Amino acid sequence: MTNKLTDEQIKAAELKKAEKNTKIKERLLGYKMRELQADDIFKIIEIVNILNVADLVTEFLKQQDAAKIKSQKMQGLSVIASQSDDNKKESLTDQIKTIQQDISSQSFEYVSKAAKFVLVHSAEIKTELNGLLANLTGKTPEEIGKTNIVTYSLLVKDFFVKPELREVFELLS
């Protein structure tokens, strides 16, 4: 009975993740962000300098790498658990839950820290950030400023996780 519940929990978590991804994609309809170009670096450096966030961005990139590694480990354990006997499956399930809790707590801690930082400095970067997001999405800064708060947050997140932005920060660090 315990193993069926565990399998059901794993399936429920996968379904929840798929639903979340679908909702995120729906929110971002009409907001396709182009690849970063050389001229974008000047606006990015301006924002980084205004906020003095080089350390925060570096910490975010490290956090993202750690979460990706833990997620991959969790997926591997899920595959092994699905093919294991009852005792082994229970042990692996406990490990998976521990990894999920670790990722959630670290993500929440970092997001809280970043949100607080942005709120404290929002007046300083509003114009620059909205201008940059507008340029990247083909919208106007006014359209970006009037965007739903969830969609706006997703745009900011999508900007900061762009692979080419990561490469630039790694080069500048």
ABEGO torsion letter per residue (X at the ends): XAAAAAAAAAAAAAAAAAAAAAAAAAAABGBBBBBBBAAAAAAAAAAAAAAGAAAAAAAAAAAAAAAAAAAAAAAAAAAAAAABBAAAAAAAAAAAAAAAAAAAAAAAAAAAAAAAAAAAAAAAAAAAAAAAAAAAAGBBAAAAAABBAAAAAAAAAAAAABAAAAAAAAAAX
